[in-house]
Amino acid sequence: MTHLDGATVARAKALALDAALLKGWRLAASGRNFVTLETPLDRPATDGPADARAGEPTLLRIDARFSRVARGAEVELRAEEVWRADTTRAWSADITDRYREHLKRSLQSLSDQWQRFIASRIPHQPEATHEADSETEIPLHRLNAERPQAAKAGAPQPHPPDGAAEQKTSSRSAAGSPQTEPRLGVWAFEAERLALAHGCRLTESGAVLIAEDAGTEVHRVSCVKRREIRVRCDRTKCWTAR
């Protein structure tokens, strides 16, 4: 487990998703406070089921859980190996202990990325009232030079497959009217970084996904004491949009 000081669950989740998808992991499932990611294993980590055959492909599945705590967010990882995924003969085994050192390194990397994000905040600009230039764009490699490069062609796309998208939930306000849970996009972390570069001091809600189409997302980023910024992102860059 790692602690991200000052983070919200939404921002911690967006940061973890961004890093994993750019490394070629596939998003298997997503919810308000968790993501499940998969990648093929070069060779099995366990003996598998009793009728396992040599050469059967297996998956490494990572379950990331995010929880809100007093001073930020906590992230916990668990690992399992999956044989015959997505079949009626699917079989899995918990391998968290076996992968503990790998998981620790992943959590440390996540913590380091969060610290770089905090360090990139632009101070003393909450009074700014100008609207971001709609022609301005910042490539992702400039937003975070130490990020892994985008996965090569043929790698999983950043949007989850049908059925794996984050479930929308709704609750009722005190007046009894329905309220839709804000949606979090895959590129929310990058949208927030672009907003910071334009002098936005983020509110608690951060970047909210308001639209998406083939390969792109549109985020609404709320700022303290200034107008919100709308940001469009694709796999290679984010830019401000009206």
Secondary structure by P-SEA (a helix, b strand, c coil): ccccccccaaaaaaaaaaaaaaaccccccccccbbbbbbbbccccccccccccccbbbbbbbbbbbbbcccbbbbbbbbbbbcccccccbbbbbccccaaaaaaaaaaaaaaaaaaaaaaccccccccccccccccccccccccccccccccccccccccccccccbbbbbbcccbbbbbccccccaaaaaaaaaaaacccccccccccccccccbbbbbbbbccbbbbbbbbccccccccc
